[in-house]
């Protein structure tokens, strides 16, 4: 993110918090902030004596980006595992068929 877009994001977030008209930001940035706001609203209350880790925002945004990338490209871990299992099953079936054909050929000799 460039300094200009970071400044725009900060101005947008501050205006949104105050209920004032907000400057425009990219739809992708707005969607990320709305997703972050929704996730934060679902969190349980933090105990008064617990301090957040310094990198919490970077970790949350990275998780959102990873989820979005998985949704765009279908590259979720579960999807990859499913594809690999499907191919392994197919390889097993083809291997069994080849073995059966070879066994039948040996019997006919």
MOJOSUL-V468067 format. One record per residue. N is the residue number from 1. RES is the residue in three letters. PHI is phi in radians with two decimals (none if undefined). NEAR is the number of other C-alpha atoms within 12 Angstrom. Layout:
n: (N;N)
res: (RES;RES)
phi: (PHI;PHI)
near: (NEAR;NEAR)
This chain:
n: (1;2;3;4;5;6;7;8;9;10;11;12;13;14;15;16;17;18;19;20;21;22;23;24;25;26;27;28;29;30;31;32;33;34;35;36;37;38;39;40;41;42;43;44;45;46;47;48;49;50;51;52;53;54;55;56;57;58;59;60;61;62;63;64;65;66;67;68;69;70;71;72;73;74;75;76;77;78;79;80;81;82;83;84;85;86;87;88;89;90;91;92;93;94;95;96;97;98;99;100;101;102;103;104;105;106;107;108;109)
res: (UNK;UNK;UNK;UNK;UNK;UNK;UNK;UNK;UNK;UNK;UNK;UNK;UNK;UNK;UNK;UNK;UNK;UNK;UNK;UNK;UNK;UNK;UNK;UNK;UNK;UNK;UNK;UNK;UNK;UNK;UNK;UNK;UNK;UNK;UNK;UNK;UNK;UNK;UNK;UNK;UNK;UNK;UNK;UNK;UNK;UNK;UNK;UNK;UNK;UNK;UNK;UNK;UNK;UNK;UNK;UNK;UNK;UNK;UNK;UNK;UNK;UNK;UNK;UNK;UNK;UNK;UNK;UNK;UNK;UNK;UNK;UNK;UNK;UNK;UNK;UNK;UNK;UNK;UNK;UNK;UNK;UNK;UNK;UNK;UNK;UNK;UNK;UNK;UNK;UNK;UNK;UNK;UNK;UNK;UNK;UNK;UNK;UNK;UNK;UNK;UNK;UNK;UNK;UNK;UNK;UNK;UNK;UNK;UNK)
phi: (none;-1.39;-1.03;-1.11;-1.22;-1.14;-1.08;-1.10;-1.09;-1.09;-1.08;-1.12;-1.13;-1.12;-1.13;-1.11;-1.11;-1.47;1.33;-1.58;-1.05;-1.79;-1.16;-1.39;-2.28;-1.12;-1.02;-1.13;-1.14;-1.07;-1.12;-1.11;-1.19;-1.15;-1.11;-1.07;-1.08;-1.13;-1.11;-1.12;-1.16;-1.49;-1.24;-1.25;-1.09;-1.49;-1.01;-1.03;-1.57;-1.64;-1.85;-1.21;-1.21;-1.06;-1.72;-1.05;-1.18;-1.08;-1.17;-1.16;-1.12;-1.13;-1.14;-1.13;-1.09;-1.12;-1.14;-1.12;-1.12;-1.13;-1.22;-1.20;-1.86;1.12;-1.73;-1.30;-1.02;-1.07;-1.14;-1.14;-1.07;-1.07;-1.12;-1.11;-1.09;-1.08;-1.19;-1.11;-1.09;-1.14;-1.08;-1.08;-1.12;-1.10;-1.07;-1.14;-1.14;-1.10;-1.08;-1.13;-1.12;-1.11;-1.11;-1.14;-1.14;-1.18;-1.18;-1.29;-1.17)
near: (10;8;9;11;18;15;16;22;27;21;21;25;26;16;17;21;14;11;11;12;13;18;18;19;23;16;11;16;23;22;18;25;26;19;21;25;20;13;17;17;12;11;11;8;10;12;9;7;7;8;10;12;10;9;11;14;17;13;15;21;23;16;18;25;21;19;19;19;15;17;15;11;13;17;17;17;16;13;15;15;14;15;16;14;14;14;14;14;14;14;14;14;14;14;14;14;14;14;14;14;14;14;13;12;11;10;9;8;7)
